[in-house]
């Protein structure tokens, strides 16, 4: 049991001796840092714009379908109100039940659409974040940048409070992204 304790103590002493040496060599090397706004890359790159336009078209089509369904519901409701005086209580109750079912079906479709849209948005963001990361890595390696931080934006969480323009790699990443993702 004494041997592992002795080895652990010896390793600890060696680490304390090596860490200052490693830190000195790291400090001697130039440390470059950059920031990127992935949201801007997505919105300003050609491939990103195409993807966002496709998503907007999808949303528009689905919204038109929902608007048509909503209009049909309103017309059905208007029709029910006009014909209600002609019905007895049993018929009124039956028609009101049918209307409630139609409203519930509409609400369910609208909810499903919202969930589908959230899923598509997440898939798009996940896919493009991978591509943006690859482009960022390429730009960073070419420029000798050791660390790149997500700058964030007004639409997302703002991570970087201040940065010099000289370390903002967003435009370079957009160019690299467009070069790779035609």
LINFENMO-V424188 format. One record per residue. N is the residue number from 1. RES is the residue in one letter. PSI is psi in whole degrees, -180 to 180 (999 if undefined). Layout:
n->N res->RES psi->PSI
n->N res->RES psi->PSI
This chain:
n->1 res->X psi->-24
n->2 res->X psi->-29
n->3 res->X psi->-49
n->4 res->X psi->-38
n->5 res->X psi->-39
n->6 res->X psi->-42
n->7 res->X psi->-43
n->8 res->X psi->-43
n->9 res->X psi->-42
n->10 res->X psi->-43
n->11 res->X psi->-40
n->12 res->X psi->-44
n->13 res->X psi->-42
n->14 res->X psi->-42
n->15 res->X psi->-44
n->16 res->X psi->-30
n->17 res->X psi->-35
n->18 res->X psi->-33
n->19 res->X psi->-48
n->20 res->X psi->-35
n->21 res->X psi->-43
n->22 res->X psi->-42
n->23 res->X psi->-40
n->24 res->X psi->-43
n->25 res->X psi->-34
n->26 res->X psi->-40
n->27 res->X psi->-33
n->28 res->X psi->-34
n->29 res->X psi->147
n->30 res->X psi->132
n->31 res->X psi->116
n->32 res->X psi->140
n->33 res->X psi->150
n->34 res->X psi->167
n->35 res->X psi->151
n->36 res->X psi->142
n->37 res->X psi->95
n->38 res->X psi->-33
n->39 res->X psi->-43
n->40 res->X psi->-39
n->41 res->X psi->-45
n->42 res->X psi->-43
n->43 res->X psi->-29
n->44 res->X psi->-18
n->45 res->X psi->155
n->46 res->X psi->-47
n->47 res->X psi->-39
n->48 res->X psi->-42
n->49 res->X psi->-42
n->50 res->X psi->-44
n->51 res->X psi->-44
n->52 res->X psi->-38
n->53 res->X psi->-40
n->54 res->X psi->-41
n->55 res->X psi->-42
n->56 res->X psi->-40
n->57 res->X psi->-42
n->58 res->X psi->-47
n->59 res->X psi->-45
n->60 res->X psi->-45
n->61 res->X psi->-46
n->62 res->X psi->-38
n->63 res->X psi->-36
n->64 res->X psi->-42
n->65 res->X psi->-43
n->66 res->X psi->-39
n->67 res->X psi->-39
n->68 res->X psi->-45
n->69 res->X psi->-40
n->70 res->X psi->-41
n->71 res->X psi->-42
n->72 res->X psi->-40
n->73 res->X psi->-44
n->74 res->X psi->-43
n->75 res->X psi->-41
n->76 res->X psi->-42
n->77 res->X psi->-43
n->78 res->X psi->-44
n->79 res->X psi->-43
n->80 res->X psi->-43
n->81 res->X psi->-37
n->82 res->X psi->-36
n->83 res->X psi->-12
n->84 res->X psi->-41
n->85 res->X psi->-21
n->86 res->X psi->-14
n->87 res->X psi->154
n->88 res->X psi->177
n->89 res->X psi->-41
n->90 res->X psi->-42
n->91 res->X psi->-42
n->92 res->X psi->-46
n->93 res->X psi->-42
n->94 res->X psi->-46
n->95 res->X psi->-39
n->96 res->X psi->-39
n->97 res->X psi->-42
n->98 res->X psi->-42
n->99 res->X psi->-45
n->100 res->X psi->-41
n->101 res->X psi->-42
n->102 res->X psi->-40
n->103 res->X psi->-45
n->104 res->X psi->-40
n->105 res->X psi->-42
n->106 res->X psi->-47
n->107 res->X psi->-38
n->108 res->X psi->-44
n->109 res->X psi->-42
n->110 res->X psi->-41
n->111 res->X psi->-43
n->112 res->X psi->-40
n->113 res->X psi->-45
n->114 res->X psi->-41
n->115 res->X psi->-41
n->116 res->X psi->-42
n->117 res->X psi->-45
n->118 res->X psi->-41
n->119 res->X psi->-46
n->120 res->X psi->-42
n->121 res->X psi->-44
n->122 res->X psi->-44
n->123 res->X psi->-43
n->124 res->X psi->-48
n->125 res->X psi->-45
n->126 res->X psi->-46
n->127 res->X psi->-46
n->128 res->X psi->-29
n->129 res->X psi->-36
n->130 res->X psi->-46
n->131 res->X psi->-39
n->132 res->X psi->-39
n->133 res->X psi->-42
n->134 res->X psi->-46
n->135 res->X psi->-40
n->136 res->X psi->-44
n->137 res->X psi->-43
n->138 res->X psi->-47
n->139 res->X psi->-43
n->140 res->X psi->-45
n->141 res->X psi->-41
n->142 res->X psi->-36
n->143 res->X psi->1
n->144 res->X psi->30
n->145 res->X psi->126
n->146 res->X psi->-28
n->147 res->X psi->131
n->148 res->X psi->129
n->149 res->X psi->141
n->150 res->X psi->115
n->151 res->X psi->-33
n->152 res->X psi->176
n->153 res->X psi->-180
n->154 res->X psi->-31
n->155 res->X psi->-26
n->156 res->X psi->-171
n->157 res->X psi->128
n->158 res->X psi->113
n->159 res->X psi->-46
n->160 res->X psi->125
n->161 res->X psi->-38
n->162 res->X psi->143
n->163 res->X psi->150
n->164 res->X psi->146
n->165 res->X psi->-29
n->166 res->X psi->-20
n->167 res->X psi->2
n->168 res->X psi->113
n->169 res->X psi->6
n->170 res->X psi->-50
n->171 res->X psi->-40
n->172 res->X psi->-39
n->173 res->X psi->-39
n->174 res->X psi->-46
n->175 res->X psi->-45
n->176 res->X psi->-41
n->177 res->X psi->-46
n->178 res->X psi->-36
n->179 res->X psi->-41
n->180 res->X psi->-36
n->181 res->X psi->79
n->182 res->X psi->999
